[in-house]
Amino acid sequence: MLKEGDKAPDIHLASDTGEPFRLSSLKGQKVVLYFYPRADTPGCTVEACEFRDTSKKFAKKNVAIIGISPDAVKSQAKFKDKFSLPFTLLCDVDKAAAQAYGVYKEKNMYGKKVMGIERTTFIIDEDGRIARIFPKVKAQGHAEQILASL
């Protein structure tokens, strides 16, 4: 289980453009890495749009926003386009990154136990260490909560 102060696992995934992305390429910059269950669903849309609406405030603090879900490139690209999201979305189709970050968990959905992504945000510092972890995120108001904690 990851904890604050740990080195953030590096991520090697396709981005919403299909290009390869490495989390380590952002070393020297703070990163808000947020895991969400599925593109273009109600809670995930609220969360993404709040990050979109506050993205200039994050940029002023030299903080990169990266969203990550198990969706394929086509789904992430459509989601990004539909809501004019100005940040990178990553495609964790095999859930390897979610497992490395400990956010692929058993959840209750309509009374059934299923495996899925627990909405979680990590703030990664300039040295690639986990500065803060926000588990079991409630989408509404989350972007402002993250901004306030920076």
C-alpha angles and dihedrals in degrees: 000000000000119000137186111286094032121123108261112244110249115246124216108185143134115266126222087273092054091248119131115259131195121194089212088066087076095057109138091039131081114247132202104207111188125185118206131179103235140353120250097014120127101260094037091050092051091050095046093047092050089052088048092051092050097037094108090056089052091047091053087057090048091245121147119214117214124180121199133188138150091261122123123249093261092053093046092048092050092048092048092048096044093054099030093239109188096203138070122276118200128212112227095176095158091041092233093136092046089052092046089053093043096240099117099094145151110273137179113244117178090335095311127108111237136164115247149132116296106215102249135159128206126195108209118197129224091270094055096257126132106254098176138006123204109191127190092016122200105220099219112082093002098120091055089047089055093046091052091052095053 
